[in-house]
Amino acid sequence: IVKTVKEGDEVALLGFGTFKSARREARTGRNPTTGAEIHIPACVQPKFVAGKLFKDALNTK
């Protein structure tokens, strides 16, 4: 899964969900302790979207 997502593809596991990558742009953040502005660089992050069966299993009573 890691290798495939790292290459930019998606991995879909039927009934479970989809793993993919998402690009985050660079932004300015704030140090919560000092209040100083910090630069947060752009990066690629993993993203998981739960499938319908997974969601339904969590929401049954």
N, C-alpha and C positions, 0 to 999 in steps of 0.2 A: 504494500500500500504506500509506504513512504517513498520508494523509488518511483513509482508511477506518478504520484502527486507532485513529487519534486520535478519531474519532467514536464509538468503542466497539464497532465491528463486528469480525468476524474475516475474514481473507483466507485461503482455502484454495487451495493450488496442488496439484492432484492429482499424486501421485507424488513431491512435494517436501516439503511440510509446511504448517503453519498458523501464521499470524502473528496475535497478539492482544495485548490489553493486560491488565495485572494491577496491582491497587492494592496498594501496600505501606503498612502503617500506620506511624505515627510510632514511633520507638524511641530508646532511649538507647544510644550507642556509646561507644567509648573511643579517645582519641588514642594511637596506638601509641608515639609518641615520649615524651610527657609522662605518659601514664597518666590524664590528666584526662577526666572524663566530658563528652560532647558530645551535644546534642540533634540527632537526624536527623529531619527533617520527613517527613510522609506524602507520597507521590508515586505517579504512575502510570508503570509501566515496560513496555517492550515485552517480549513473550515469544514464543519460537519453539518449536514442537513439530515435530520431524522426522517425515516420513511413513515408512511401511513400506518403500517402494521405495528411499528415500534411505538408510535404515538398512541395508537389505540390500546396497546397492551398496558401502557402506563395509566391510561384514563378509564379503565374498566373498574367497576365496583364489585 
